[in-house]
Amino acid sequence: MVVPFLSNKRLLTLSLRKLLLCFFLCVALIPILFLGTWVYNNALNAEIQSVEEKHLLLAENVSGTLSNYTNDLKAVFIAKSEDDPAPASPEIAALLRSVNINLLALTKEDSSLMYCLGDELLLPLGGVEALKTERRKAFAQPNRVIMSPVMFNRRELPTIYLLRVKRDQTLAIAAINTGYFHQVQRAVVFGDGGHAAIVDQSGHVISHPRPEWERSAHNMSKLAPISLMMAAQGKGVSRFYSPAMQADMIAGYATVPETGWGVVIPQPYSEIQARARKTKMIALVVSGIGLVLAFFVSWRLTIYILGPIHSVVEASRVLGAGYKIESLGLARRRMPKELHILLHTFDQMAAEVLSARATLEDRVIARTQELQKEVERRKALEAQLGRQATHDALTGLPNRRLLEQRLREATDFSVRSRKSIALLFIDLDGFKAVNDRYGHKLGDRLLVQVSARLRHNLRKTDNVFRLGGDEFVVLLEQTKSAEAVSDIANHLLYVLKQPFSIQSYEVRVGASIGVRISQGWARESAEAILSDADSAMY
């Protein structure tokens, strides 16, 4: 059969042409990609540096605002907690509300309440005893205002408590709400995802864009900027992954020295990259125009140079499929002299290839058949050896090696499922007399019938093993009770006492059975269970 070698000209020509064209384009792309990457990296680094400086400055400003608020808060708390416990005037109440103090209370050393200005439901959930750590610090440092982390009051709202010991050794407690923190935090908004977050000294949220995190005082201590602040690094810049935004963030952070509160000003890293990409796109557009011009020049050049070579490649594919080819017929085309020589040599080679292929195919078929037979023989031998290693040659029952493996698996399952297993160790009574009277051949046939009778009288889930000689083992899994095991053992004794018909003889033997039940409450070794069953048989 003769196949026109140019029948698939377009497919093969395009494939080879694209290969060389890609090479030319890759050479042109190297400076373009370098330029784009260089411009992008410079723009990105500049954006990152600018963001880091702005975010750090913003975090310092917010922390400074909170620091001023803390000083005002402490000053009001100290001044008003020293006043006599009398009904507060509207001016005092207004002053307390101006710094978000909505509860002022005095307690004795035994935590009993002496005086309370405000709703008692604003006390901590669990009462004053919930502030025992802060109370201990306050009594240890009488002249200092102790500030608690975010806690929940009896209305289950997040609250921060201030404590100090007065001159008369009574403890003053103030509760502040988080309203001021919300105002400060919500005032910081930039970009699509830029925001501010304020945490207490233990990393719990005081104010955050996510309301559910505020209500639950979410723990953010594992985030990189929070952990750095808690590690006494007062301010800086960090990159981390934000579960709230589900994005990589870059953040400036700063602490409030008076309280240990932390301020984090994060922004999605993708926003910074987006601004840098705009600069990169301008450079790529300019480079792309030059790339298009290079593409058209390279395309025409590959047509002239690779046309004859494409024809040789197509003819090679047809020849590789086992068909004959026509002459390449490129005498009328303009091409270099070397290509004319290549095409003529290819025609001569094609005839030799077809002849050699026929001979090679015959040899491959014959050798493949030999290898298939060898593989089948080895698989059969491996299967036979594997069975001989784990099964008794006379009865076909699993041997001691398989018993130990299966028993270990059963004990492991028994411990996990809390279900008991039982092992029956069986020794034939009178077997030696049968061997002495009738010979070993008849004794072997007796063992075969015994194994068949045991398998026939057990459940499919039970297993019978031969240890050697006239010793057999039955493994009972999924046993329900000791009485059930006893019934099975008695049934096997009855079955084995029935006569065996071997050749023209009627042979009778008995059996002794040792029972060992493993309850599954504690792990036991397979060797111990087997040894106990052997001892029980005697």
Disulfide bonds with the S-S distance in Angstrom:
none
